[in-house]
Amino acid sequence: MPPSGGLRLLQGAMIRLRFRKAVAVAAALACAALPSPLLHGALAATVSVLFEAAPLVLALGLVRGRFLRAAAALAGCGCGPAAGPAALSLPATALCWIAFGPAAALARFAAAVLLAAGRSQRAGAEAEADALETLAAIAAPAFLLALGTEFVRDGRPAGVVSALPPEVLVPLELAAGLGAGALAPCCVAAVALAAMLRVSAPVAAAGILITAGLVPAARPRAPAPGLPLAYDARLGLALLGCACAALAALHGRGFVHPRLVPLLWSALPAALFAIRRRPATRARFGAFFPAAMLAALALGSPAPPATLPASPLDGVYPGETIAFSGVATFARERTTLVRYAITCCRADASAIALPTDLRLRVPRDTWLAIRGTIERDGDGLFVHAAEWRRIAPPADPYLYR
């Protein structure tokens, strides 16, 4: 006797549930097999995106009207739901202008305007998006992108990639770039990643610029009631506001740029207002992310490995006296100091390098502080060190620009 329609639906649901559980278990085992520093870095970068997105996501849940939501899309970093493509973000456009020039920035912005003009009127549905489930939708692609970025920073795939022939390498780089741009939940972070890769992997950087903020991001699902281990969504909102306030009190602590601290403070009253408006409902998976964000503050935000290539320090000129500290690396028999700089959040951290005239025999990854004068060496600049010393790793290993 063939199964009834209801039984077939139940069987299909059970198969899908088993498949999702199998994928979740496989992902957990894969994460457990990763080197601890790499996994820690990927988790920190993911949480940094959630912290950056949380104030905007909470605010969009309270804003009504297409005009106000469009203004938020222009002023924001391209995280979370908005009234148009994330590439409309003015901060992302400005960063693209600085890193790649006006042609690339204006082309991306024009493409976003055309996509927004052809987009159906969905502002009402977006205004009702659940903040916690929106963060859950952001977290998965953010983690995948952060994991790939940590691999690139760690230099692990460099040997394999360098051995590939050009006819394989170019399409592979382009596909990786297109995929990374499509996954990126933060447009500013995606443009910063492209800027980091523009010298070592220009084809991948171009692919990121083609899709980042222009391909629709994953949309959150409606909360499902009555799930096991679920708890009141209002508690999740309260934890989210507390997590943002705690990071604001720590002035960003390597997760986000200190200039975003006022936005983090604003997340607390926005969360409290959302709690007052929300009835008692059982939350889905998104309610657990605020607790993970609080746990990440205790674990800290480690600096990525100091690998080259890195961008030179901006704004220096010959004859300038400079004091700088960073991790010692060695290139062309010279000691080079490398330190990571954050534009918006840890996910967009990129390495900056300061070559010196020192030839030190110190262990790699030793922190050094130097003071000296900038001099020119051919087409590049280096620092003629008047003094140097070893230092302990600083509490905050990042620079901010």
C-alpha positions, 0 to 999 in steps of 0.5 A: 500500500503506497504511503499517503500524501501526509506520510510522504511529506513526513518522510521527506521532512525526516530525510531533510532533517537527517541530511541537515544533521549530517551536514552539521556533524560533518562541519563540526568534525571539519572544524575540530580538525582545523588548527586551533589558531586558524579556527580561533581566527575564523570564529573571531572574524565571524563574530566581528561581522555580527557585532558590526551588523547588529546595530544596523539589523536592530535599527532596521527592525524598528524603522518603517518606510522605504526612504529611511531604509534606503538611507540606512543602506547608503550609510551602513556597511552593507550588512543585514537586510536593506532596501537595496543591494549592499553595494549601495553602501557609501563606506564600501564605495569609498573604500573601493575608490581608495583601493581600486580607483574611481572607475571600479567604485563608480561602476559598482555603485552604478550597477547597484543603482540599476539593480535597486531600480529593477527590484520589486517593492519588498520593503514591507517584508524586509521591515519585519525581518527578525533581528536574531534570525537575520544574524543567523543568516549572516553568520554561516556565510561570514564563517565560510568566508572568514575560514577561507581568508584565514587560510589565505593569510596563513599561506597554506594554499600558496604552495599548491596554487603556485604549482598550478598551470595558468590555464587552471589557476586563472579560472580557479581564482576567478571562481573563488573570487566570485564565490567569496564576493557572493558569500560576503555578508558585509560589503566593506569587509568584501572590498577590504578582502579584495584590496588585500588580494589585489597584488597576490591574486588580482583575478580573485580580487576582481571576482570579489568586486564583481559579486560583493554586494550585488548578488543577493545575500541569504535571507533569514527564515521566519522563526519557528515555534516550539523547537527543542532547546529554544528559549524566549527570543526576548532573552536573545535580544537582551543578550545581544544588546548586552554583548554590543554594550560590553564590546563598546565598553572595551572600545572594540577590542580588536573586533571592530574599529573604535569609531563604531563604538557609538553604534554599538552603544546604540544597540542596547536601547534598540534591543530594549525597545525591540523587547518591549514590542515583541511578544513572548515567542520561542526563538530559533537558532538565531537566539544562540548567537548573542551568547556566542558573541559574549563568549567571543569577548572572553576568548579575544580576537587574535591577530592573523599570522604575519605573512607577506605580501603586505601593503606598505605603511600609508602616508609616510615620506622620506625624512620623516621620523617614525615609531612603529611596532610589529611582528618581525618577518624576514624578506631579502635578508632584511627585518620587516615589521608587519602589523594588521590594520582594521578598516571596519571589523576584524574580517577586513583586517589587512597586513601592513609592512614596514621594511627596515635596514636591520638584519636581526637574528630574532625568532620569527613572530617576535614583537619589535618596537623601532624608532628611526627615519624613513629613507628611499631605496629605489622605488620603495621606502624603508626605515633607518632604525636609530633604536630597536627593542623587543616588546611583549605582544600588545593587548590590542595587536591591531592598528586602525585606519 
